[in-house]
């Protein structure tokens, strides 16, 4: 899952980025409101964490303009503006959730998981597809009753494919989610990642749709 973090405080931004990367998210950290608006309009992210007090362009204006441009990417606002009127204004402007600073990083992780579940029509953190199961809260993966140890990126890839089981996930979408907008990766990076994940599960688990992308069937072998 690719998250765009928009936060101009260097200490808070670094702490959030480290915490999210430990939870297997790919994070692109921006510090300016104008950069944030350009990134939102490209719709390269799965979710945006948006501070409001930003240089260049206020975060609330970024959100309003993005929604006017029909950007549908989920947005969690992070701000010290804790008054009722400010919260109502932020939600009416198009925020999907509103988190008051200071907050605990565990709460941020829980809100991200909750928003992700809603985006994919899921009721719980646990996803099961055939003999595969994945717990988004604990990052545990099991296949045919046995626990499987995965790297951060392997877990992220499996999560994306399981959330969209039975549907093709295009290569470009996977690369954006796994590597973000700032990282230059080789043309074979995704193929190598898929190969190593297949070795840990089964070579029949992930199907290749040549020229387009990958998918996990609803009833994998």
N, C-alpha and C positions, 0 to 999 in steps of 0.2 A: 504494500500500500504506500503510495507516494503522498506525503503531506508537505504542503507549503507552509512554513512557519514565518509569520511576519511580525517581527519583534525587534525594536531598536535598542533595547537594553542588552548590552553584551553579556553580562553575567547570567541573566535570566534566560536569554536566548540559547546560550551554550548549555545551560542545565537542562532545558527542555529538549534540545536536540540530542544530548547524550541519553536522556531517559527514554525518548521515543525510539532511538536506534537500538537500545537494549531490548525493546519490545518488538523488534523485527520490522520497524517502519523505515522507509527511505525518506529522508528529510532534506528539503531545500530551504535554506534559511535566508530570508530577505529582510532588509532593515529600513526600507524606504517605501512610502505609500505609492509613489508612481510606479516603481518596479512591481509592487504587489498587484496593481491594477492590470498591468501588461500581462503578468503571469496568469491572473484569473481569466482574462479574456482568451488566452490560449487554451484554457481548460486542459492543462496537462496533468493536473493533480486529482487525487481522489478525495481530498479534504483540505481545507485551509484553516489554520489557526491565526486569527487576525487581532493584533493589538490595535487600539483606536488612536492613541497618542503617538502618531508617527511623523517623522520629518517628510517634507516633500508634499504629502497629501494626507489629510486626516483619514484614519481608518474607516470611519462611518461614511465619509464621502466615497471611499473606495468601494465599500459594500453597496451603496446606493447605485453607483454608476455600473457596477458589475451586474447587478440584478436588472437594471434598465436595459443592459445589453443581452439579457436573457441567459446569463451564466447560471448554470444550475448546480455547480459544485457546492457540496455542503460546507458551511462556514460556522466555526465556533469562535465567537468573539471573546477575547481575553482583555479585561480592562479593570482599572481601579475606579471607574465611574459606576458607583454602586447604588445610586439613587433609583427609585422606582421609575421615574420619568425617563432616565437614561436607558434602563433595561427595556422598557416598553418601546422606546424609540429604536433601539438596536434590533429588537425582534421584528418590529414592523418594517424595518429597512431591509430585512431579508436574512437575518442571522438564524441559524438552525438551533443554536444553543448559546448561552451567555454565561461566562465564567468570571467571577469576581476575583481580582488579585488582592492579597496573596492567596494562592491555592496550593493544595498538595498535589504533587505529580501523579500520585495514585488515582486521585479523583479525575485528573485530566485524562489518564489512560482509560478509566471506566467510561467517561463521557464519549471518548472517541469510539470505543467498542460499541456503545449503545447506538451512536449515530450510524456506525457501519452496519449494525444489525438491521436498523430500520431501512437503510438504503437498499439492502438486499432481501428485505422481507423475512428476516430471521427473528425468531422469538427468544433465542438463547445464545450464549457464547459458544456452545458446542455444535459443530457441524458434522453430520455423518453422511457419507456417500458410499454405499456398498460396505466393503470391509474397512474403509478408511474412516477415521474420526480425528477431529482436530478441536482443541480447546483454545479459544482466543484469549481467555483470561490467564491461563497457566502456560500457554505455548507448548502444550503436550500434544504429541501426535502418536496415534496407534494404527497399526495395519495388521489385520487378521489376528487381533488380540494381543499383539506384541508392541511394546513401546519402541518408537523409532527416534533416534537422535538426528536432528537436522541443524544445519547452519541457519543463520538469520535469513539469508536470501532464499535458501531452499524452503524454509517455512513460509516466507512471504509468497513465493511462487505457488506453493501448494494451496495456501489460503485463497489466493485470487482464483485459481482454477476450481476449487471446491465451492466457493461462493457462487460460481457461474456454471456449476455442473450441468452438462448436457448442452452447453452453448460454446461456440467458438470464441476464443479470446485472441484478438489479433496481436501479432508480434509487436507492433508499434505501441499498443496499449500496455503490454507486459513490460517492455523496455522502459517506458515512462514511469510505471509504478515501481519497478525494481531498482532502477538506477537514477531516477530523477532527471531534472532538466539541466543540471550543471556538470554531470559526469560524462566524460567521453569513454565509451566502451567499444571493444572490438566487435566486429561483425559476427563472430562466433560465440560471444559471451553467453548469450541466451541458450544456444544449443548445448553448450558445455554444462550449463546449470540444469537444463532439462535432463541431460544424460546422467548426471550424478544423482539427481532425485529419483530417476527411474531405477538406478542400481540399488538404491536403498529400499524401494518399494517393489515394483514389478515393471518390466518393460512394456507390459500391456496397459498399465494404469493410465498413462498420459498418451493421448493420440496426437499425431502430427497431421495437420491439414496443410499440405505442401503449398507454399506460396502465400499462406494467410496467417497461420498461427497454430495454437494448441487447444486441446480441450480434454476434460475428464468426463467420460460418459456417466450418466446417472446411475448405472449399474456396472462399475468397473470390475474387471476380473480380479 
